[in-house]
Amino acid sequence: MKKKDLKDLKEKSNSELVKMLNQKRREVGEVYGKVKVGRENNLKKARNLRLEIVQIMGVLSNKESLASKDDKKEEKVKKGK
């Protein structure tokens, strides 16, 4: 995945990222099936899909951790008042 694509991922919402993640996981399963049967010639396709899945999961976890940090900061501010 290119840097431009990663920037686009960071701009998407969590629900869109989850949909993409599920779609990529389905694609990986299909590719593995095709490789075992001998229909898929591109053996690196599954590897690339797995790497994309990891990148999507990384963006999701970053967004969730940032959201939890913001929530904690807001709680501290409310307690301080």
N, C-alpha and C positions, 0 to 999 in steps of 0.2 A: 504494500500500500504506500502510496506516495505521500509526501508531507502535505500537499494540498488536500488529499483525501482525509488525512488525520485532522486537519483544521476544520473540514466540513463535519467530521464526526463530533468534534467538540461543540459545535454549534447546535447539534440536534438535541431534541428532548430525550428524556430517559425512556419514554414509551417507544419512540422511534428506534432508539438503540436496542431495546429489548426485542423488537420485531426483527431488526436486522440480525441480531444474534441468533434468534430461533431459525431464521431463514438460512443462515450460514451453516448452522449445525445440521439442518436437514440436507443441505447440499453436500456436506462432508460425508454423511451416511450414504447418499446416492453415489458419490464418487468412489467410495470404498467398495460398494457393491459392484460398480462397473469395472473397477480394477480387478477384483477377484474373478469376475466372469471373463475378463479379457476385452471388454469393449472400450475401455479408456486407455488411450496411448500416452497421455500426459500424466506421468506418475507424480509430478511435483504439484499438481493441481490441489490435491488433498492437503499437502504441506502448506501451501499458500493460503488455503482456506482456514486452516488451523491457526496460522499466524494472524490472519485478519480477525478471527474470533478472539484471540488473546488481546489484540489491540482494542477491540470494542469493549471487552471486559475491563481493560485498564482505564478507558475513558469513563465507563460507568462507575467504577470504584472511586476514581478521582472526584467525580461529581458528587457522589454520596458522601465522601469524606469532607469535602468542602461544605456541603449542606449541613453536616453534623457539627462542624466547627462553628459555622455561623449561628446555629441553634444554641450552642453552648455559650457563645459570646452574648447573645441576646438574653439568655437566662442570667448571666452574671450581671448584666446591666440592669435587669429588672430587680434582682436581689439587692443591688447596690442602692436603689432608689428608695 
